[in-house]
Amino acid sequence: MNTKENQEQLEFRRRGLIDQFKQIDEQTREVRADRNLEVDRQRLIGSHHFSRASTECIDLYTHGFFIATVMTTQAVNEGIIKFVAARNNLNQKNMNHTDLLKTLKDKRIISKACFEVSEQIRGSYRNDVHHMNPPVAKIDFPKLAKKNIQNLAVIEREIWATNFRNGKMIPIQPKYWDTNPDGTITVNLRGGF
């Protein structure tokens, strides 16, 4: 087969995929809108190394990728807790997630509610999901994904809570935000209505 035939076949397949994606989009638009609306979220979070993944959790859930949502919420949860510990100058060396969380709670760096939801995310079949162990076949991933996103929102609201005064954002806990030399703050803005 020559190159021209290969290109023609590729273009034929490409047009077919575009039509297929358009049909899927039209058939799933309403359910995706409903899923997006049913999950709460912190609208603004600091722009950090895990911010994009955190926002992607919402997109994954919206589009029905529930296993990926669970895995990503678990990873973001762990990343945020390590970030909070680092911003509070805690030595994390040789500390597992639960011990780190307990230390943060005992030092009143995070609330009891934040501690509990972080532990719930961590306890949401983390090892089974990440290692694709046989119990994953029995997990209700849509339900678990929604719960993990709601729990992650509790953590993010606590860490990145803000007020607004005279059109200016005022962080409740400034140590978790990076302020630029000109006094502005780079944020990750979550879409949706």
Order of alpha helices (4+ residues) and beta strands (2+ residues): alpha-beta-alpha-alpha-alpha-alpha-alpha-alpha-beta-beta-beta
